[in-house]
Amino acid sequence: MILNILFIVIGIVLVLWGADRLTDGAVAVAEKMKMPQIVIGLTIVAMGTSMPEFCVSLISALKGTSDLAVGNIVGSNIFNTLLIVGVSALVAPMSIMKTTVRKDIPFALVASALLLIMCLDGDISRIDAAILFVMFLIFMYITLRGAKAQGTDLEEKEKKSMATWLSVVWILVGLACLIGGSNLFVDGATAVATKLGVSEAVIGLTIVAGGTSLPELATSVVSARKGNSGIAIGNVLGSNVFNILAILGLTGVISPMTLKGITMTDLSMMVISIILIWLFSFTKYKIERWEGAILTAVFVGYIYSLL
């Protein structure tokens, strides 16, 4: 038990430090490439911080534990939209770009609703998974094409910009720490939960989902604290879309999944959480601290209902 608790602590430290390095590297890359923060958040950062979900879901599906694979994604997305955006907004009110409200959030909502519909029959077939992955390719095309039209929303800084090689090193080191730290956390937390007699379904939707979402939490909070809210919200939305369309898409194509323990309540909460963010984003294109408090409270209520 003591060793597992040590794994949890070391994992959290690695994730927090890795998120700091990744954010610094990503912002430097955005400056070099003249790309908007939101695009960096939706692509490089989102994909990197979603790697723990991909590894857990793929291995779970291959081992025949489909509920853990899907529960990890559903739980992670709820964790992202309610707790991560909520806590980030509590740290510092988050400015939302108009393109995010008009394009990125609706796309994340469509992806969530589509997954809910596909799960109504209790299966995610190879055809379902292929549709999800094709949608992901469309999303990436639209996002990257839009980057050219948006130009850059990064302010010019007087300080000397980070060297390209160093920014790449920090991104790689950050991702390595995020993934390694998350794995340590999940292994330790799952072992502790199992010894305490918590069910596998709850472990998947809470501890594993929370553990694999630690990179998103750390990256978004650090980004918000540094005033890079474009990366913070972009990271969350990009991760949610990546989780559903790319991770479940690839995982389902490799190994079709049958659901048992994932309920409509869990899937509905995932959709409702995106709708809440969308509604809050319309108020002056900013998520205020009180709105962050509401998101956090809804998450706590959902977890309480699970336990």
Buried (B, 14 or more C-beta within 10 A) or exposed (E): EEEBEEBBEBBBBBBBBBBBBBBBBBBBBBBBEEBBBBBBBBBBBBBBBBBBBBBBBBEBBEEEBBBBBBBBBBBBBBBBBBBBBBBBBBBBBBBBBEBBBEBBBEBBBBBBBBBBEBBEEEBBBEEBBBBBBEBBEEBBEEBEEBBEEEEBBBEEEEEEEBEEEEBBBBBBBBBBBBBBBBBBBBBBBBBBBBEEEBEBBBBBBBBBBBBBBBBBBBBBBBBBBBEBBBBBBBBBBBBBBBBBBBBBBBBBBEBBBEBEBBBEEBBEBBBBBBBBBBEBBEEEEBBBEEBBBBBBEBBEEBBEEBE
